[in-house]
Amino acid sequence: MQVEIYPEKEKWSELTKRPVIKREQLTEIVAGIFDEVEKKGDSALVEFNKKFDGAEVKNISVSQEEIKDAEERICEELKLAIQEAKENITKFHASQIPEIEKIETTNGVICWRENRAIEKVGIYIPGGTAPLFSTVLMLAVPARLAGCEEIILCTPPDKMGNINPAILYTANLCGITQIFKTGGAQAIAAMTLGTESIPNVYKIFGPGNQYVVAAKEFAQNYNVAIDMPAGPSEVLVIADENAVPEFCAADLLSQAEHGSDSQVIFLATDEKVFNETILETRKQLEVLPRNEMAAESLNNSHFILLSSIEEALEFSNLYAPEHLILALNNFEKYIPQIRNAGSVFLGNYSCESAGDYASGTNHTLPTNGFAKNYSGVSLDSFVKKITFQNLSEQGLKNLGKTIEVMAETEGLFAHKNAVSIRLKKQNERI
C-alpha cells in the first residue's frame, strides 16, 4: 500500500489515477469475436466455451430441468437470504416508479412525460472466481419492475458445462425469461447480433473483465445501448477520530478482494485512526481466503492523511469513487458537499457490503471516475421517457405567434406554415 502524509494538492491528480489496464489489440480481438459470432452463431459460442472456459457444451440454452435441479441444490438458508435481499431491492426500486404529472405550460397547452420499458434487455453475469448471483438481483428486479418484456441472461459455464446453481436459482426467482451458457466478449456479441438461440437485445447490462467491457463498448456500434462504462471495483473511505479502524480495514479489504486491479483509497484526518487502520488492514489481510488478490490490489491503493474532512471531500469529489464511505460522527453535515460518487454509506455501521447485497440500493455503479457524469443502475436504466403534448385550438392561438416568429427567424418556413395554416383555419370559422 502507498502511504501519503499531508500531500500537496498539486499531487492529488496523480493520486486519483486508477491502475492502467493494458488494452493493446483489445478492440481487434473483440472485433474478431463479433465477426465469428455473426458468421457462425451458436456454433461459434460452443467453440468459444471450449477455447476460453474449457467447457464442452452442446446446448447453450439452460433447460428447465437444470433450473429445477439448481433449486434443489441450494440450501434453505441461502434461499431465504436471496429472497430477503430481493424484497428490499424491490421496495427501493419500486419507489422510483413515477406518477404521471400533466403540466399546463400555456393556457390550452398540456405537456407530460411517460415511461416505456425497453422491450428486450440482456444481463451479463461473470463466472470467474465469484458467482455474482447478487448482480442478477440488482439487474433483473428493476428490469421486471420497469416492465421489460424480454430479459435474457448470459453467463459462462464451468468446465463441466454447468452454471452455478445460485445464479440459476436467483435468475428463475426474478423472472429471467431465458438463460444461456456463454461468457466473455462472445456473450456480448451474441446479445448484440443475435444467434439461432439467443435473441438480440436493445440494451446490455452487467460487469465483466476487460474483454467484456471492450465488447460492450463495441456493441454500441450496432445501436445497442449499455448501462455505463465500467472498470474495476473501488471504494474510498473518509474517517475522522470517531471511526473504528477494524471497520475501515474490513471495508477496504472487501473491495480489494474483488480483483488485483481493484483500488481502495483511505482518507483520514486523525493520525491515530490512520495508523491503526493501516495495521488492522495488514492483520485482516493475512487471514483472508483471497488474500493474494487483495494484496495485489493494495499495491495500487493509497492511504492518505489529510488536514480536514472538507479537504478529504474535495479529494473524493476529484476521485469520484464508485463507493464512498463516511466513517464520521456528524456525517449529515457533509452530505451536501458530496458531488461525485456512485453510492454513499453513512456512519460506522453502514458497511459497503450492505449495498452490495441486501439493503435495497443498486450495486451496479459507475467506476473509473465516471461517477462525475454517470449514475448507478436504477429503474430509469430500463425505461425510455417519452414526452407528450396536447394543444387545444385556444392553446395554439395563445402560443402560435411565438412559434411563427422563432421558425421564421431560423429560416424554417414550413415549420411556420404548420402553425399559420391552422390559425388561418380558425379565423375562417369566426
C-alpha positions as CSV (number, residue, x, y, z in Angstrom):
1,M,0.0,0.0,0.0
2,Q,1.1,3.5,-0.7
3,V,1.1,5.9,2.3
4,E,0.9,9.7,1.9
5,I,1.1,12.2,4.7
6,Y,-0.5,15.6,4.0
7,P,0.3,15.5,0.3
8,E,0.2,18.9,-1.6
9,K,-2.8,19.5,-3.7
10,E,-0.6,19.6,-6.8
11,K,0.0,15.8,-6.2
12,W,-3.7,15.0,-5.9
13,S,-4.4,14.4,-9.6
14,E,-1.6,11.8,-9.6
15,L,-3.1,10.1,-6.5
16,T,-6.5,9.8,-8.1
17,K,-5.3,7.9,-11.1
18,R,-6.6,4.3,-11.5
19,P,-4.4,1.3,-12.3
20,V,-4.0,1.3,-16.1
21,I,-5.2,-1.8,-17.9
22,K,-3.2,-2.7,-21.0
23,R,-5.6,-2.7,-23.9
24,E,-3.3,-3.2,-26.9
25,Q,-5.1,-5.0,-29.7
26,L,-8.2,-5.4,-27.5
27,T,-10.5,-3.8,-30.0
28,E,-9.1,-6.0,-32.7
29,I,-9.7,-9.2,-30.7
30,V,-13.2,-8.1,-29.8
31,A,-14.0,-7.3,-33.4
32,G,-12.8,-10.7,-34.4
33,I,-15.1,-12.4,-31.9
34,F,-18.1,-10.4,-33.1
35,D,-17.3,-11.4,-36.6
36,E,-17.2,-15.1,-35.7
37,V,-20.5,-14.9,-33.8
38,E,-22.1,-13.1,-36.7
39,K,-20.9,-15.8,-39.1
40,K,-21.3,-18.9,-37.1
41,G,-23.9,-18.1,-34.4
42,D,-24.4,-20.8,-31.8
43,S,-21.5,-22.9,-33.1
44,A,-19.1,-20.1,-32.5
45,L,-20.3,-19.8,-28.9
46,V,-19.8,-23.5,-28.4
47,E,-16.2,-23.2,-29.8
48,F,-15.5,-20.2,-27.6
49,N,-16.8,-22.1,-24.5
50,K,-14.3,-24.8,-25.2
51,K,-11.4,-22.3,-26.0
52,F,-11.8,-19.8,-23.2
53,D,-13.6,-21.8,-20.4
54,G,-12.5,-25.4,-21.2
55,A,-16.2,-26.3,-21.3
56,E,-17.9,-28.9,-23.5
57,V,-21.4,-27.5,-24.1
58,K,-23.6,-29.0,-26.8
59,N,-26.7,-26.8,-26.0
60,I,-26.1,-23.3,-24.8
61,S,-29.7,-22.9,-23.6
62,V,-30.3,-23.7,-19.9
63,S,-33.2,-26.2,-19.6
64,Q,-36.0,-26.2,-17.1
65,E,-34.6,-29.4,-15.7
66,E,-31.3,-27.6,-14.9
67,I,-33.1,-24.8,-13.2
68,K,-35.2,-27.2,-11.1
69,D,-32.0,-29.1,-10.1
70,A,-30.3,-25.9,-9.1
71,E,-33.2,-25.0,-6.8
72,E,-32.9,-28.4,-5.1
73,R,-29.1,-27.9,-4.6
74,I,-29.5,-24.5,-2.9
75,C,-29.7,-24.7,0.9
76,E,-32.7,-23.1,2.6
77,E,-30.6,-20.5,4.4
78,L,-29.3,-19.1,1.1
79,K,-32.7,-19.2,-0.4
80,L,-34.1,-17.1,2.4
81,A,-31.2,-14.7,2.2
82,I,-31.7,-14.2,-1.5
83,Q,-35.5,-13.8,-1.0
84,E,-35.0,-11.1,1.7
85,A,-32.5,-9.2,-0.5
86,K,-34.9,-9.4,-3.4
87,E,-37.7,-7.9,-1.2
88,N,-35.5,-5.0,-0.1
89,I,-34.3,-4.3,-3.6
90,T,-37.8,-4.4,-4.9
91,K,-39.0,-1.9,-2.3
92,F,-36.3,0.5,-3.1
93,H,-36.7,0.4,-6.9
94,A,-40.5,0.3,-6.8
95,S,-40.3,3.7,-5.1
96,Q,-38.7,5.0,-8.3
97,I,-41.9,4.4,-10.4
98,P,-43.1,7.9,-11.2
99,E,-46.6,9.3,-11.2
100,I,-47.7,11.0,-14.4
101,E,-47.9,14.7,-13.9
102,K,-49.5,16.8,-16.6
103,I,-48.3,20.5,-16.8
104,E,-50.1,23.3,-18.5
105,T,-47.2,25.4,-19.8
106,T,-49.5,27.9,-21.5
107,N,-53.3,28.2,-21.3
108,G,-54.5,25.3,-23.5
109,V,-51.1,23.7,-23.8
110,I,-50.7,20.4,-21.8
111,C,-47.4,18.6,-21.6
112,W,-46.3,15.5,-19.8
113,R,-43.9,12.5,-19.8
114,E,-44.4,8.8,-19.5
115,N,-42.1,5.8,-19.0
116,R,-41.9,3.0,-21.6
117,A,-39.9,-0.1,-20.8
118,I,-37.1,-1.2,-23.0
119,E,-38.6,-4.3,-24.5
120,K,-35.6,-6.5,-24.8
121,V,-32.6,-6.3,-22.4
122,G,-29.6,-8.6,-21.8
123,I,-27.9,-9.2,-18.5
124,Y,-24.3,-10.4,-18.3
125,I,-23.2,-12.2,-15.1
126,P,-19.4,-13.1,-14.9
127,G,-18.3,-16.5,-13.8
128,G,-14.7,-16.4,-12.8
129,T,-13.7,-16.6,-9.2
130,A,-17.0,-15.4,-7.7
131,P,-20.5,-16.3,-8.9
132,L,-22.2,-12.9,-8.7
133,F,-25.8,-14.0,-8.2
134,S,-26.3,-10.8,-6.3
135,T,-25.9,-8.9,-9.6
136,V,-28.8,-10.9,-11.0
137,L,-31.0,-9.4,-8.3
138,M,-29.6,-5.9,-9.0
139,L,-30.4,-6.1,-12.7
140,A,-33.4,-8.4,-13.0
141,V,-35.5,-6.8,-10.2
142,P,-35.6,-3.3,-11.7
143,A,-36.0,-4.7,-15.2
144,R,-39.1,-6.6,-14.1
145,L,-40.5,-3.6,-12.3
146,A,-39.9,-1.4,-15.4
147,G,-42.0,-3.9,-17.4
148,C,-39.3,-5.2,-19.8
149,E,-40.9,-8.0,-21.8
150,E,-37.8,-10.0,-22.6
151,I,-34.9,-10.3,-20.1
152,I,-32.2,-12.7,-21.1
153,L,-29.1,-13.7,-19.1
154,C,-25.7,-14.9,-20.3
155,T,-23.1,-16.4,-18.0
156,P,-20.1,-18.6,-18.6
157,P,-20.3,-22.3,-17.8
158,D,-17.8,-24.2,-15.6
159,K,-15.6,-26.9,-17.1
160,M,-18.4,-29.4,-16.6
161,G,-20.7,-27.2,-18.7
162,N,-22.8,-26.2,-15.8
163,I,-24.0,-22.8,-14.4
164,N,-23.6,-22.0,-10.7
165,P,-26.9,-23.1,-9.0
166,A,-27.1,-19.8,-7.1
167,I,-27.2,-17.9,-10.3
168,L,-29.8,-20.2,-11.8
169,Y,-32.0,-20.1,-8.7
170,T,-31.8,-16.3,-8.5
171,A,-32.5,-15.8,-12.2
172,N,-35.6,-18.0,-12.0
173,L,-36.8,-16.3,-8.9
174,C,-36.5,-12.9,-10.6
175,G,-38.4,-13.9,-13.7
176,I,-35.5,-14.1,-16.2
177,T,-37.0,-15.3,-19.5
178,Q,-34.1,-17.2,-20.9
179,I,-30.6,-18.2,-19.6
180,F,-27.6,-19.1,-21.8
181,K,-24.3,-20.8,-21.2
182,T,-21.8,-18.3,-22.8
183,G,-19.5,-15.8,-21.3
184,G,-16.9,-13.2,-22.2
185,A,-16.9,-10.9,-25.2
186,Q,-18.7,-13.6,-27.2
187,A,-21.8,-13.4,-24.9
188,I,-21.9,-9.6,-25.5
189,A,-21.6,-10.2,-29.3
190,A,-24.5,-12.8,-29.1
191,M,-26.8,-10.4,-27.3
192,T,-25.9,-7.7,-29.7
193,L,-26.2,-9.6,-33.0
194,G,-28.5,-12.5,-32.1
195,T,-27.9,-16.1,-32.9
196,E,-30.1,-19.1,-33.6
197,S,-30.8,-19.4,-29.8
198,I,-30.0,-16.0,-28.3
199,P,-32.2,-13.1,-29.3
200,N,-30.6,-9.7,-29.9
201,V,-31.4,-7.1,-27.3
202,Y,-31.7,-3.3,-27.2
203,K,-29.6,-2.7,-24.1
204,I,-26.9,-4.7,-22.3
205,F,-26.2,-4.6,-18.5
206,G,-23.6,-6.2,-16.2
207,P,-20.0,-6.2,-15.2
208,G,-17.1,-8.2,-16.6
209,N,-13.4,-8.3,-17.3
210,Q,-11.6,-6.0,-19.8
211,Y,-12.8,-8.1,-22.8
212,V,-16.4,-7.8,-21.7
213,V,-16.0,-4.1,-21.1
214,A,-14.5,-3.6,-24.5
215,A,-17.2,-5.7,-26.1
216,K,-19.9,-3.6,-24.5
217,E,-18.3,-0.5,-25.9
218,F,-18.0,-2.2,-29.3
219,A,-21.7,-3.2,-29.2
220,Q,-22.7,0.5,-29.3
221,N,-21.5,0.4,-33.0
222,Y,-24.6,-1.7,-33.6
223,N,-27.0,0.7,-32.0
224,V,-27.2,-1.4,-28.8
225,A,-27.1,0.7,-25.6
226,I,-25.1,-0.3,-22.5
227,D,-25.7,0.5,-18.8
228,M,-22.5,2.5,-18.3
229,P,-18.7,2.5,-18.9
230,A,-17.2,0.1,-16.4
231,G,-13.9,-0.7,-14.8
232,P,-12.5,-2.5,-11.7
233,S,-14.3,-2.0,-8.4
234,E,-13.3,0.7,-6.0
235,V,-14.0,2.3,-2.6
236,L,-13.0,5.4,-0.9
237,V,-13.3,5.7,2.9
238,I,-13.2,9.0,4.8
239,A,-12.5,8.6,8.5
240,D,-12.4,11.0,11.5
241,E,-11.4,10.4,15.1
242,N,-14.6,8.6,15.7
243,A,-14.0,5.9,13.0
244,V,-13.4,2.3,14.0
245,P,-10.1,1.1,12.4
246,E,-11.3,-2.5,12.3
247,F,-14.4,-1.5,10.4
248,C,-12.4,0.7,8.0
249,A,-9.9,-2.0,7.3
250,A,-12.7,-4.6,6.6
251,D,-14.4,-2.2,4.2
252,L,-11.2,-1.6,2.3
253,L,-10.4,-5.3,2.0
254,S,-14.0,-6.1,0.9
255,Q,-13.3,-4.2,-2.3
256,A,-9.7,-5.2,-2.6
257,E,-10.7,-8.9,-2.8
258,H,-12.7,-8.3,-6.0
259,G,-9.5,-8.4,-8.1
260,S,-5.9,-7.4,-8.4
261,D,-7.0,-4.4,-10.5
262,S,-9.4,-3.1,-7.8
263,Q,-8.4,0.0,-5.9
264,V,-9.1,1.3,-2.4
265,I,-8.5,4.8,-1.0
266,F,-8.4,5.6,2.7
267,L,-8.5,9.2,3.8
268,A,-8.2,10.1,7.5
269,T,-7.9,13.3,9.5
270,D,-6.8,11.6,12.7
271,E,-3.3,10.2,12.9
272,K,-4.1,7.5,15.5
273,V,-7.1,6.2,13.4
274,F,-4.9,6.4,10.3
275,N,-2.0,4.3,11.7
276,E,-4.3,1.8,13.4
277,T,-6.3,1.3,10.2
278,I,-3.1,0.5,8.3
279,L,-2.1,-2.0,10.9
280,E,-5.5,-3.6,11.0
281,T,-5.6,-3.8,7.2
282,R,-2.4,-5.8,7.2
283,K,-3.7,-8.0,10.1
284,Q,-7.0,-8.8,8.4
285,L,-5.4,-9.4,5.0
286,E,-3.4,-12.3,6.4
287,V,-6.5,-14.4,7.2
288,L,-8.5,-13.6,4.0
289,P,-9.0,-16.6,1.7
290,R,-8.5,-14.3,-1.3
291,N,-5.5,-12.5,0.3
292,E,-3.2,-12.8,-2.7
293,M,-5.7,-11.0,-4.9
294,A,-6.4,-8.4,-2.2
295,A,-2.7,-7.9,-1.6
296,E,-2.1,-7.1,-5.3
297,S,-5.0,-4.6,-5.1
298,L,-3.5,-2.9,-2.1
299,N,-0.3,-2.3,-4.0
300,N,-2.3,0.0,-6.3
301,S,-4.1,1.7,-3.4
302,H,-3.5,4.8,-1.3
303,F,-3.7,5.6,2.5
304,I,-3.6,9.3,2.8
305,L,-3.6,11.6,5.9
306,L,-5.2,14.9,5.3
307,S,-5.9,18.0,7.5
308,S,-9.7,18.2,7.4
309,I,-12.9,16.5,6.4
310,E,-13.5,19.3,3.9
311,E,-10.2,18.6,2.3
312,A,-11.0,14.8,2.2
313,L,-14.3,15.5,0.5
314,E,-12.6,17.8,-2.0
315,F,-10.2,14.9,-2.8
316,S,-13.1,12.4,-3.0
317,N,-15.0,14.6,-5.5
318,L,-11.9,14.7,-7.6
319,Y,-11.6,10.9,-7.5
320,A,-15.3,10.3,-7.9
321,P,-15.5,6.9,-6.3
322,E,-17.8,4.0,-7.1
323,H,-18.4,3.5,-3.3
324,L,-17.9,6.3,-0.8
325,I,-18.0,5.5,3.0
326,L,-18.2,8.4,5.5
327,A,-16.9,6.9,8.8
328,L,-17.8,10.1,10.5
329,N,-19.6,11.1,13.7
330,N,-21.5,14.0,12.1
331,F,-22.0,12.7,8.6
332,E,-25.2,14.6,7.9
333,K,-23.3,17.9,7.9
334,Y,-21.2,16.8,5.0
335,I,-23.8,15.2,2.7
336,P,-24.4,18.5,0.7
337,Q,-20.6,18.6,-0.1
338,I,-20.7,15.2,-1.9
339,R,-20.9,15.9,-5.6
340,N,-19.3,12.8,-7.3
341,A,-20.0,9.3,-6.0
342,G,-21.8,6.1,-7.2
343,S,-23.3,5.2,-3.8
344,V,-22.6,6.6,-0.3
345,F,-22.5,4.8,3.0
346,L,-23.1,6.9,6.1
347,G,-21.7,6.1,9.6
348,N,-19.7,3.4,11.2
349,Y,-22.3,0.7,10.7
350,S,-23.1,1.3,7.1
351,C,-20.7,-1.2,5.6
352,E,-20.4,-1.3,1.8
353,S,-21.3,-4.9,1.8
354,A,-24.9,-3.9,2.7
355,G,-25.3,-2.1,-0.6
356,D,-23.6,-5.0,-2.4
357,Y,-26.2,-7.4,-1.2
358,A,-29.3,-6.6,0.6
359,S,-30.0,-3.0,1.8
360,G,-32.0,-2.3,-1.3
361,T,-29.9,0.2,-3.3
362,N,-28.3,-1.0,-6.5
363,H,-24.7,-2.1,-6.6
364,T,-24.2,-1.7,-10.4
365,L,-22.3,1.6,-10.2
366,P,-20.0,3.9,-12.3
367,T,-16.3,3.3,-11.8
368,N,-13.1,4.7,-13.0
369,G,-14.1,8.3,-12.4
370,F,-17.4,8.0,-14.3
371,A,-19.4,9.0,-11.2
372,K,-18.7,12.5,-12.4
373,N,-21.2,12.1,-15.2
374,Y,-23.0,8.7,-14.8
375,S,-25.5,7.4,-12.2
376,G,-25.7,3.8,-11.0
377,V,-28.3,1.5,-12.4
378,S,-31.9,2.3,-11.3
379,L,-35.4,1.8,-12.6
380,D,-34.7,4.6,-15.1
381,S,-32.0,2.5,-16.7
382,F,-34.6,0.1,-18.0
383,V,-37.0,2.7,-19.5
384,K,-37.2,5.3,-22.1
385,K,-39.0,8.5,-21.3
386,I,-41.5,9.8,-23.9
387,T,-42.9,13.3,-23.9
388,F,-46.5,14.1,-24.9
389,Q,-48.3,17.4,-25.6
390,N,-51.8,18.3,-26.4
391,L,-52.7,21.8,-27.8
392,S,-56.3,22.9,-27.9
393,E,-57.4,25.4,-30.5
394,Q,-57.1,28.1,-27.9
395,G,-53.7,26.8,-26.9
396,L,-52.3,27.1,-30.4
397,K,-53.8,30.5,-30.7
398,N,-52.0,31.6,-27.5
399,L,-48.7,30.1,-28.5
400,G,-48.8,30.4,-32.3
401,K,-47.2,33.8,-32.7
402,T,-44.2,32.8,-30.6
403,I,-43.7,29.7,-32.8
404,E,-44.1,31.6,-36.1
405,V,-41.5,34.3,-35.1
406,M,-39.0,31.7,-34.0
407,A,-39.4,29.5,-37.0
408,E,-39.2,32.4,-39.5
409,T,-36.0,33.7,-37.8
410,E,-34.4,30.3,-38.2
411,G,-35.5,30.3,-41.9
412,L,-37.7,27.2,-41.4
413,F,-40.9,28.4,-43.2
414,A,-42.5,25.0,-43.4
415,H,-42.4,25.0,-39.6
416,K,-44.0,28.4,-39.5
417,N,-46.6,27.3,-42.0
418,A,-47.7,24.3,-39.9
419,V,-48.9,26.9,-37.3
420,S,-50.1,29.6,-39.7
421,I,-52.3,27.2,-41.7
422,R,-54.1,26.2,-38.5
423,L,-54.5,29.8,-37.3
424,K,-55.9,30.7,-40.7
425,K,-58.5,27.9,-40.4
426,Q,-59.5,29.1,-37.0
427,N,-60.0,32.7,-38.3
428,E,-62.1,31.5,-41.3
429,R,-64.6,30.0,-38.9
430,I,-65.1,33.2,-36.9
